[in-house]
Amino acid sequence: MKNRKLKIVFNSPTVLAFVFISFAAMMIGYLTAGLTDRLLFTTYRSSLKDPFTYIRFFTHVLGHAGWEHYIGNMAYILLLGPLLEEKYGSKKILEIIAITALITGVINYLLFSNVALCGASGIVFAFILLTSFTGFRDGELPITFILVAVIFLGQQICEGLFVKDNVSNLSHVLGGVIGAIAGYQLNKK
């Protein structure tokens, strides 16, 4: 039996880049006492004449309210993302991240004039619902998808209606819907 050396591989470039860039955003936010968070990594109602408004529609998913928020999101992204990236490819995962960021950013901008939004929770929920479609075949609806949708999205809808906290449940629901649509579209062939 040969002694095989283990080597560390960069197995999921899009997911790992997202995690590292989000980490850098956290560090820069601390070094600038939150200035870069407000400028780049949080979306909120601001002038449509400000070019940063449009940039923040995408970059708000890189910012996080603290280490617990960051670690919670990145744990899910690191757990689910590599499997999804292997199945669908780096480009598709990047598209799902960008679409989720844009939709959650724009909806928050339009509906909540006094709410600042940051974090990758919408992407987490997109990945969760997308993962439940991995065994999907055209003409079939996986029971795992139904259960995941009921459990995760149902919880977010209930919390959005009855719990007042700083969690953007609408972003979670939107991310889940995006993941479900992407899962259906990518697997219906």
N, C-alpha and C positions, 0 to 999 in steps of 0.2 A: 504494500500500500504506500503510495507516494504521499509525501508531506506537501500539501497544497497551501500556498500562501493566500491569505485573505487580502483583498484590496478594497479600499473604499471607492465607490463609484458615484458619480454625479448622475443619479438615476432619473431625476424628474426636473429638468431644467426650469420649466415655467413655474412649478410649485415652489421649488427651492429659491428661485429668484424673487418670487413674491414674498416669501417668508423673510429672506435677508433684507429686501428693500423695506419691508414693514418694520423690521428691527432697526434699520438705519433711521427710519422716520421717527421711531420712539426715541432713539439716542439724540438725534438732532433736536427733537422737541424739548428734551431735558436740557440740552446745552443752550438753547435759545429761550429758556423759560416759557415755552409754549408759543412763541412768536411764529415759528414755522407751522405749528399745528393750525393756528388760525389762518395763516396765509395759504397753506397748501393741503393740509391733511384733514380738514373738516369742511363740510359743505353747509351753507346757511344762506338765507335770503340776503343777497347783495345786488348791486347794480349790474344790469345786463351789459353795461358799457365797460365793466371791469373784466379784462381777459382772464383773470384768475378765477372768476365765477365758473367759466367753462372748464378750466383745468381741474378745479375742485370736484366737478361732477364725476371725474374719473379717479382722482387721487385721494378722495376721502376714505376709500377702503384701506389705504395704507396706514392711516392714523388710528391710534387707539387711546382710550381714556386712562389707561394705566396698565401695569404688568399683568394683572389678573385678566383683564379684557383681552390683551394681546395673547397671553398663553392659552386662554380658553379657545380663541379662534384658531390659533396656529396649530393647536393639538388636533383639532378636527381636519384642518386643511392638510396637515402632514400625514394624517391617517388615511384620508379618502383621496386626496389629490394625486398621489403617485399611481394608484390603481386606475384612476380615471384617465390620467395622462398617458399611461401605457396603452389603454384601450382605445382612446379617441385621438391621441396625438397632442403635442404641445400647442400647436396653433389653435385647435378647437378649444382647449382649456383656456388659453389666453383670451379667445373670443368670448367665452362664457363669463370670465372674470370681468372683461371690459363692458359687456352688455349689462351684467348685473350692476356694476358700479354706476354706469350711466343711468339706467332706469331708476335705481334707488335714489341716486343723487337728484335727478330731475323731479321725481315725485315728491321727495322731501321738500325741495325748493318750492314747488307749486302749492303743496297742501299745508305746509307747516312753516309759516313765516317767522315764528319765534323759536324754532328748534334747530340746533346745530347737530349734524350727523357725522359720525366717524366710526370706522371699524369695518371689519370684513365679515360680519355676521350674515349679511345677505349672501355672500359667496359661500359661506359654510352651509347655509340652507339649500343653496343651488346644488352644491356637491352632494348633500345628503339625499335629495330627491333624485338627482342624476344617478347616484349609485344604485338606488332601488330599481333602476331600469336596466341594469347590466345584463340580466337574463331575459330581457324582453324579446319576444318574437312577434312579427306582424300578426294582427288578429287576436292577440292575447293581452290581457292586462294582469301583470304579476300581483299576487296577493300581497307580496312584500311592499310593493308600491302603495297599495291601498292602505295598509297598516301604517307605513311611514307617513303618508300624507295625513291620515287621521290623527296620529299621535303628535307629530311635530307641528303641523300646520294648525291642527285643532287647538293645541296648547297655546300657540302664538295668538290665535284669534281670541281665545278666552282671556288671556293675559292682556291683550290690547284693549279689550272691552272693560275689564274689571279691575286691573291692577294699574296703579299710577306709579310709574318709576321712570328712570331715564333710559329704558330699553326701547328701541325702535322696532316694535313688533311688526309694523307694516313692512319694513325692510326685510325681515325674516320671511314673511309671507310672500313678498315679491320675489325674493331669491328662490324660495321653494317652487314658485310657479315657473320661473325661468328654468330651473333645473329639470322640472317635470316636462316642460315643452321641449327642451333640448334633448332630454332622454328619449322622449317619444320620437322626435325627428331623426336623431342619430341612429336609432335602433329599428326603425320600421321597415328597413330594406329586407 
